[in-house]
């Protein structure tokens, strides 16, 4: 089976390395083509000049792009997958997009005789490199049966949830919880900073409370900068998508809109490509500037 990877950001490039290490034949495409050639130089994979060419060459393509607009671009833009003549091709959308975009893509591809699964993953770079992400899958069960071994090659578990776009909705619902903690910590830590309370007391007290694991998971990634597992801007984008998806059903999205705004404010102030828990660092620095004192 020849596999195409479209989108070579943190997750797409990590998936490419994972599959290459398992002996898969791989073709890659990235809109910034220099990334594709750098990865090709490292792994020896083939570089496709367009998503269409990649689909023509491969049995399956796995898409890992940043969101709705990028998804539409590689699928239905110039040289998009939709123009492939390979009618046996299976498209797996592993990106986190809105359910509306995933549903639209499903309809377009099926109209062209191509097959589509959405299979967003929960986990980050280290998990996908070690084959430990959770994959949530929606689409025809018969199509899943053809690629289940591929999905299992990088997933600790593959959960089938029914028709498109149920997997995408599930992923957003889980992200809604998983990405909230750094924003809650952002306000707690800026409160401590503003009133000149040493953070060590906060950490010490939290060790005696039920949310100790949450503090321990994030405090080091807040106070010291680490390579990004998931970027601040992408966290803001995901909350934007949660809000859009709720509003599509005429439901309020108060929390999602607020958390999106928090991540996006940090993004436009120098934190866009930093690890998403660093959002709290931005608000600590804001408190320091607002209160006109330097930390001891």
C-alpha positions in Angstrom: 0.0 0.0 0.0 1.4 3.4 -1.0 0.4 6.2 1.4 0.3 9.9 0.6 0.7 12.5 3.4 -0.7 16.0 2.7 0.4 18.7 5.1 3.9 18.4 6.8 3.5 20.5 9.9 4.2 19.0 13.3 1.7 16.2 13.0 2.0 15.4 9.3 5.8 15.3 9.4 5.7 13.1 12.5 3.2 10.7 10.9 5.5 10.5 7.8 8.4 9.5 10.0 6.3 7.0 11.8 5.1 5.3 8.6 8.5 5.4 7.0 10.0 3.6 10.0 7.4 0.9 9.5 8.3 0.4 5.9 5.4 2.1 4.1 6.0 3.5 0.7 5.2 7.3 1.1 4.5 10.2 -1.2 4.3 13.7 0.4 2.9 17.1 -0.5 3.0 20.4 1.3 1.8 23.8 0.0 5.2 25.2 1.1 7.0 22.7 -1.2 10.5 23.2 0.4 9.2 21.4 3.5 8.4 18.4 1.4 11.8 18.3 -0.2 13.5 18.6 3.2 11.6 15.6 4.5 12.3 13.7 1.3 16.0 14.3 1.8 15.7 12.9 5.3 13.5 9.9 4.5 13.7 9.2 0.8 10.0 9.6 0.2 8.6 10.9 -3.1 7.5 14.5 -3.4 4.3 15.2 -5.4 3.8 18.5 -7.2 0.1 18.7 -6.3 -2.6 16.9 -4.2 -4.0 15.5 -7.5 -0.7 13.9 -8.4 -0.3 12.5 -5.0 -3.8 10.9 -5.2 -3.0 9.5 -8.6 0.1 7.8 -7.2 -1.3 6.5 -3.9 -3.9 4.1 -2.6 -4.6 6.3 0.4 -4.0 9.9 1.3 -3.9 11.2 4.9 -4.6 14.9 5.3 -3.0 16.9 8.2 -3.7 20.5 7.5 -4.4 23.6 9.7 -8.1 24.0 9.2 -11.1 24.5 6.8 -9.5 26.8 4.3 -6.4 24.6 3.9 -8.6 21.6 3.6 -10.7 23.1 0.8 -7.5 24.3 -0.9 -5.8 20.9 -1.2 -9.1 19.1 -1.9 -10.9 21.3 -4.4 -8.4 24.1 -5.3 -6.2 24.1 -8.4 -4.6 20.6 -8.6 -6.8 19.4 -5.8 -7.5 15.8 -4.9 -11.0 16.0 -6.4 -9.4 16.0 -9.9 -7.7 12.7 -9.4 -8.5 9.9 -11.9 -7.7 7.2 -9.3 -11.2 6.1 -8.5 -10.0 3.5 -5.9 -8.3 6.3 -3.9 -9.3 6.7 -0.2 -9.0 10.1 1.5 -8.5 10.2 5.2 -9.0 13.6 6.8 -6.9 13.5 10.1 -7.1 17.3 10.5 -9.3 19.1 13.0 -11.9 21.0 11.0 -15.4 22.1 11.5 -18.0 19.3 11.0 -19.5 21.6 8.3 -16.3 21.5 6.2 -15.9 17.8 6.6 -19.5 17.1 5.5 -19.0 19.3 2.5 -15.8 17.6 1.5 -17.5 14.2 1.9 -20.3 15.2 -0.5 -17.8 16.6 -3.1 -15.5 13.6 -3.1 -18.3 11.1 -3.2 -19.8 13.0 -6.1 -16.5 12.5 -8.0 -16.4 8.8 -7.1 -13.7 9.0 -4.4 -14.0 7.6 -0.9 -13.7 9.6 2.3 -13.2 9.0 6.0 -12.7 11.5 8.7 -10.2 10.3 11.3 -9.0 13.1 13.5 -6.6 12.1 16.2 -6.2 12.9 19.9 -2.6 13.2 20.8 0.4 15.1 19.7 3.9 14.6 18.2 5.3 12.1 20.6 2.1 10.0 20.6 2.0 9.8 16.9 5.6 8.9 16.6 5.1 6.1 19.1 1.8 4.9 17.7 -0.2 6.1 20.7 -2.8 8.6 19.4 -6.5 7.9 19.5 -8.2 8.0 16.1 -11.9 8.7 15.9 -13.3 7.5 12.6 -16.5 8.3 10.7 -17.6 7.3 7.2 -18.5 4.0 5.5 -17.6 1.0 7.6 -16.5 -0.9 4.5 -14.0 1.8 3.7 -12.6 1.7 7.3 -12.2 -2.0 6.9 -9.8 -1.4 4.0 -7.5 0.9 6.0 -7.9 -0.3 9.6 -4.4 -1.8 9.7 -3.0 1.5 8.4 -4.8 3.4 11.2 -3.7 0.9 13.8 -0.1 1.4 12.7 -0.1 4.9 14.4 -3.0 4.6 16.8 -3.3 3.0 20.2 -7.1 2.7 19.6 -9.4 3.3 16.6 -12.9 4.3 17.6 -15.6 4.1 14.9 -18.4 6.5 15.7 -20.7 6.3 12.6 -21.4 8.7 9.8 -19.5 11.9 8.8 -19.2 14.3 10.6 -19.6 12.6 14.0 -15.8 11.9 14.5 -15.1 15.6 13.9 -17.7 16.7 16.5 -16.3 14.2 19.0 -12.8 15.6 18.5 -13.9 19.2 19.0 -15.9 18.2 22.1 -12.8 16.6 23.6 -10.5 19.5 22.7 -13.0 21.8 24.4 -11.9 20.2 27.7 -8.3 19.4 27.0 -7.3 22.9 25.8 -9.2 24.8 28.6 -6.8 24.2 31.5 -4.0 26.5 30.3 -6.5 29.4 30.0 -7.8 28.7 33.5 -4.3 28.6 34.8 -3.5 31.8 32.9 -6.0 33.8 35.0 -5.0 32.1 38.2 -1.3 32.8 37.7 -1.9 36.4 36.6 -4.0 36.9 39.7 -1.2 35.6 41.9 1.3 37.8 39.9 -0.9 40.9 40.2 -1.2 40.6 44.0 2.5 39.5 44.4 1.7 36.1 45.8 4.6 33.6 45.3 3.6 30.8 42.9 5.2 28.2 45.1 2.3 28.5 47.6 -0.1 27.8 44.7 1.8 24.7 43.6 2.2 23.5 47.2 -1.6 23.9 47.9 -2.6 22.2 44.6 -0.7 19.1 45.7 -3.3 18.5 48.4 -6.3 19.0 46.0 -8.1 16.9 43.4 -6.8 19.0 40.4 -3.1 18.3 41.3 -2.5 16.3 38.1 -3.7 19.2 36.0 -1.3 21.6 37.6 1.6 19.2 37.4 0.8 18.5 33.7 1.1 22.2 32.7 3.1 24.2 35.2 6.5 23.2 33.8 5.4 23.9 30.3 4.1 27.4 31.4 7.1 28.5 33.4 9.8 27.2 30.9 9.5 27.2 27.2 9.5 23.8 25.4 9.2 22.8 21.8 5.6 23.1 20.8 3.4 20.0 20.9 0.4 22.0 19.8 0.7 25.7 18.8 -1.1 28.5 20.6 -2.7 29.8 17.4 -4.1 26.3 16.6 -5.7 26.1 20.0 -7.4 29.4 19.3 -8.5 28.1 15.9 -10.0 25.0 17.5 -12.1 27.0 19.9 -13.2 29.2 17.0 -14.4 26.0 15.3 -16.2 24.8 18.4 -18.0 28.1 18.6 -19.0 27.9 14.9 -20.2 24.4 15.2 -22.4 25.3 18.2 -23.8 28.3 16.3 -24.5 26.2 13.3 -27.1 24.5 15.5 -28.3 27.9 16.9 -26.6 27.2 20.3 -24.7 29.7 22.5 -20.9 29.4 22.6 -19.9 31.7 25.4 -17.0 29.7 26.8 -15.5 28.7 23.4 -15.6 32.3 22.1 -13.9 33.5 25.3 -11.1 30.9 25.2 -10.6 31.5 21.5 -10.1 35.2 22.2 -7.6 34.4 25.0 -5.5 32.2 22.7 -5.7 34.6 19.8 -4.7 37.6 21.9 -1.6 35.7 23.0 -1.0 34.7 19.4 -0.9 38.2 18.0 1.4 39.3 20.8 4.3 36.9 20.0 3.0 33.6 21.1 1.5 32.2 17.8 4.0 29.4 17.3 4.7 28.6 21.0 3.5 25.6 22.8 -0.2 26.3 23.8 0.3 26.2 27.6 2.5 29.3 27.1 -0.7 31.2 26.8 -0.5 31.5 30.6 2.9 33.0 30.3 1.6 35.8 28.2 -1.0 36.7 30.9 1.6 36.5 33.7 3.7 39.0 31.7 0.6 41.2 31.2 0.0 41.2 34.9 3.6 42.2 35.6 3.4 45.1 33.1 0.0 46.2 34.5 1.2 46.2 38.1 4.5 48.0 37.4 6.8 45.8 39.3 9.5 43.3 38.5 9.4 39.7 39.9 11.9 39.1 42.8 
